[in-house]
Amino acid sequence: MSNKDKNVTISEKQRINCLRCEHFYITWEPKFPRGCKLLNFKTRSMPSLVVFQSCGHPCDGFREKKKL
């Protein structure tokens, strides 16, 4: 049974905000507008959500963007 078959949800504390991650980028492709440089993929939704749905745990690659 895949993680998609299970009713797995992520709590607010575990949710990763990709907009604050240095690996997140905007692709400018209408079909896949968001991407993750670390994991090398593009998606319609937030990359951290795709990671959670795929493996069942929050993204381990999150790294907060450096402040200016």
C-alpha positions in Angstrom: 0.0 0.0 0.0 1.4 3.4 -1.0 1.4 6.5 1.2 -1.3 7.9 -1.1 -3.6 5.1 -0.1 -3.2 5.9 3.6 -4.9 8.9 5.1 -1.7 10.5 6.2 -1.7 14.1 7.2 1.0 16.5 8.3 0.6 18.7 11.4 1.2 22.5 11.3 4.4 22.0 13.2 5.8 19.5 10.7 4.7 21.5 7.6 7.7 22.9 5.7 7.3 26.3 4.1 9.1 26.0 0.8 9.0 29.8 0.3 11.5 30.1 3.1 13.9 27.4 1.8 17.0 28.2 -0.2 16.4 25.2 -2.5 12.9 26.4 -3.7 12.6 28.2 -7.0 10.0 29.5 -9.4 10.2 27.7 -12.8 8.0 30.1 -14.8 6.5 27.0 -16.5 2.7 27.2 -16.3 2.2 23.4 -15.8 5.0 23.1 -13.2 5.5 26.5 -11.6 7.4 25.4 -8.4 10.6 23.5 -8.1 13.3 22.1 -5.7 16.9 22.5 -6.7 18.1 20.0 -4.1 15.8 17.1 -5.2 15.8 18.3 -8.8 12.1 18.3 -9.6 9.3 20.6 -10.7 5.7 20.4 -9.5 2.3 22.1 -9.5 2.1 22.1 -5.7 4.6 22.9 -3.0 7.7 20.6 -3.3 7.5 19.8 0.5 4.0 18.5 0.0 5.1 16.2 -2.8 8.0 14.9 -0.7 5.6 14.2 2.2 3.1 12.4 0.0 5.9 10.3 -1.6 7.8 9.1 1.5 5.5 9.9 4.4 7.7 12.2 6.4 8.6 15.9 6.1 11.3 17.1 3.8 14.8 16.6 5.3 16.4 19.0 2.8 14.9 22.2 4.1 17.5 24.9 4.7 16.3 28.4 5.7 17.2 31.2 3.3 19.9 33.5 4.6 18.7 36.9 5.7 20.2 40.0 3.9 
